[in-house]
């Protein structure tokens, strides 16, 4: 194994503090859970969160759903 190769990580839920425009990992892990769908979101793909409620969301639609908006399909 090369010194710079990443070791495979076990799928562990991370602890995250959400900030305005950024987040800070407080407990190492590979994913967080969507507050609306409970789906795992890989840390590398985390794009949507709410600072006030400290919740992560998989998609913008999941955030709207969590806030009680009904989306037409």
Beta strands, then each sheet from edge to edge (+ up, - down):
strand 1: 15-19
strand 2: 22-27
strand 3: 31-33
strand 4: 40-42
strand 5: 48-50
strand 6: 55-57
sheet 1: 1+ 2-
sheet 2: 3+ 4-
sheet 3: 5+ 6-
end
